[in-house]
Amino acid sequence: MPRFGLIIVGDEILSGKRADKHLAKVIEILSARGLRLAWAHYVGDDRGAITEVLRRSFASDDIVFSCGGIGATPDDHTRQAAAAALGVELELHPEAAALITQRCAEMALEGRGSADMSTPENRQRLKMGEFPRGARIVPNPFNRIPGFAVGRHYFLPGFPAMAWPMIEAVLDGEYAHLFHAERSGERSLLVFDVPESRVTPIMEDVEARFPGVRAFSLPSLGDGQDGRPRRRHIELGVKGDPALIDEAFAVLRQGVEALGAAYETA
């Protein structure tokens, strides 16, 4: 199974001027299709920093969605950074140019601007169709202004109303064969008033005995903020191959019982 990654671009996210909504939604979109997000990276509006992030991700086989920075104002750098990371030039994509021209004509009919693509305003809009050489477009159902794709990387606007439907369309159109292909099970219990250092050997033993199963530990202060009991505890569990989960969970529970710790099923 390939991994899925998410890049979120924008100073406004890192400064707190705007709250990021992409991470939680992309996790939701993937989960609905039996997929999961392997990693996420936030980066500001710095062309060099974006280029470095993309250079690393292009070197992988990951399927990556990048949200933000594909406009044509001076603080938009993603298109240029992608080209730099690939070592190619930007060029006006003919299909993107046609879509932008169509959008300008629609706006002109609504009394907003001109359909004449030679005007300075519309020439600036056409820059949004300048993508790294060899890129293909990602249709934008919201306003026709497309994103672009290179290999398994998909570059989308920062606006959720545009980016989320585009992500869903990419997944449904190109990766439906991966949906629910990776079967995984999970079981856990709550262990009370025990430090993680005491359950670590149990986790190591489970992983050593059951290849394909991972143990996890989620400590809580018991303040009720996570919706769990108001008592210091650890959610201790196993996840992975469904055929091994029940047996691995039994070993995990036996280890907890050997500690003499109080516990309950999560």
N, C-alpha and C positions, 0 to 999 in steps of 0.2 A: 504494500500500500504506500503510495506517495504521501508525503507530509504536506499539510496546508499551513501557509504562513500569512501574516497580515502586517502590512506597513502602513502607518498612519502619519501623514505629513502635516505639519503646521505649527508655527509659533504660538498660535492662539490656544492650542491644546496644552502645550508645555507651560505657558504662562498662566493658565487657568482662566483666560478670558472666555473660553468656551469649553464646555465639558464634552469629553469624547463619548460618543454613543456607538461608534463602530464596533468596538471590541465585543461588547455583550451581544450585539445583534448578529455579528458574523458567527459567533459561537452558536447562537440559536439557529441560524440558517443552516450551518453545517450539521448540527445535532439532529435536526429534523430529517436529514438525509442519511443518518447513520455514519456521519463523518465527524472528525474532531480537529480543532485547531492545535497545531504543534507549537507555534511560537508567534509572538507579536513584537513589533518594534516601533517605538515612537521616535520621530526625528523632526527637528525644526526646519524652518525655511532657509536652509543653508545648502547651497548646491554641492559643495565638496562633501558634506556629511551624507547627503542623500546618495551621491555617487558611490561613496564607499559602502553604504548599506546595500545598494543594488549590485555592486560588483560582487559582493559576497553571495547574495541570494541568486544571482544569475549563474554562479558557479555550481549551484546545487541542482537537484532534480525536483525541488519543491514546487508546488502549485501556490503562487503568491498573488494576493490581491493588495494593491496599493491605492489608498484613498487620499486624495488631496494634491494640490500643487500642479494641476495640469492645465490651468488657465493661461492667459497671455499677459498678465500684469507683471511688473518687475519682481514681485515677491513670489511668483510661481516658478519653480525650478525643476519640477519632476521630469518634464519632457527632455530638457537639456541634460539632466543628470543621467537619465536612462540612456541617452545617446552616448554620453561620455563613458558610462560603464561598459557599453557594448563596443566602443571604439568605432562608431559610425556617425554620419552626419544626420541632422534633421532635414526632412524634406516634406513638402506639402503632399499629403495623401489625397489622391484624386477623389476617392469616395467621400472622405471627410470634407473636402472642399465643396462637393456637391450638396452634402447634407447641411453644411453651414450656409451655403447660398440659399438653399430652400428655406432654412429657418429665418434668414434675413428677409426674404420675400414675404413670409407669413407675418413677421413683425411689422413690415411696411403696410400690409393690408389692415393691420390693427391700429395704424397711425403711430407706430413707434419706429422711427428711423426710415431709412431708404433701402430699396432693393438694389440700388446701384452698388455693385461690389468694388467699384473704384474709389469710393469715398474713404477717407482716412479711418473712419470708425469701422467700416466693414473690412478693410484691409487688416485692421488689428484683429478683428474677429477670426479672420482666416488663419491667423497664427495658431489658433487652438487646434487646427488640423495639421500642424507640422509635427510629425512623429519621427522616431528613429527609422532610418532606412530599413525596409523589409517588414515593418510593423503591419498589423492588420487592425481593423477597427473593432471596437466593442460598441454595439448600438446602444443609444441612450433613449429610452421611450419617453422620458420626461420632456425634453426640448430638442431632440435630434442631434445635439452637439456630442459627438462620439468620444468615447475613451479609446484606448488602444491596447493592443496585446503584442507581446514578443515572447515566443515560446510558451511557457506556462506562467508567464507574468502578465497580470491584467491591471491596467492603470485606469483609475476611475476618478470622477469628481469627488470632492470632499463632502458635498451635500448628501445627507442620508437618503432623501427622496429620490435621488438619481442613483447613488452607488448601490443601494441594497437591491433594487430590482435588477440591476445589471449583474450583480454577483449571482443572484438566483438564476438568471438566464444563462450565464456561463456554466454554472454547475449542471443545470438541467439539460443544456444543449451539448456539453462536451464531456461531462464526467458522470453521467447517469449510471454507467457500468460499475462505478465504485460504490454506489449507494448501498448501505447495509451489507457490504461485502466483508467487512471485518467484524466478526462476532466477538463480543466481549461481555463478561459477567463481572459482577461486583457484589461483595458482601462485607459488612462491617459491624463493629460493636463499639459501645462507649465504655471506656475503662476509666474508673474514677480514682482520683487522688494518687496517681502514679506518675513519676517523671518519665519523659521520653527515653532517657538513658536506660531505664529498666526494661522497656519493651523493644528496644533496638535489637538485642540478640534474637528475640522471637521473630522479628521481621527478617533478619538475615537468614535464619534457619529455614523459614518458609520459602524464600526466594531460592535458596540453595537446593531445596528438595523438589521444587516445582518450577522447572524452566517454563517460561510462558506465563508466569504469574508474577505480579508485582505487589509488594506490600506497601501500604501508605499509612501515614500518621498525621492527623490534623488536631493539634492541641487547642484547647479552649480555656479561657480564664474563668469560665463559669459565670460570666456577667449577664447571660441571657441575650447578648447581642446577636448571637448566631441562631437563635431560636431553639437552642438546646437547653438541657437542665441547668439551673443556677448552682452549679457545683463544678469545681475544677475537674476537667476530664480530657481524655484523648479519644478521638474517633480513630479506631485502629481497624484496618481492613485489608482486603486483597481484591485485585482486579486483574482481568486477563482472560485466558482461555476458559470458556464456559465449562468445558469438560473436566477441568481441574479445580474449579472454584470451590465447590462444596468440600472436597477433601482438604484443600489448602486452608479453608476457613476453619475446619475442624481442628487442624494442627495449631492454627493461630489461637483458637479459643482454649485449647488444652494448655498452651503456653501461658496464657493469662491466668487460668485457674491455678497453674503451678506457682504463680506469684502470690496467690492468695488475695488477689485484687478483686474489688467489687466491680461488676460490669453488667451491662444490659445490651440487648440487641438494638442496633441503630435503626 
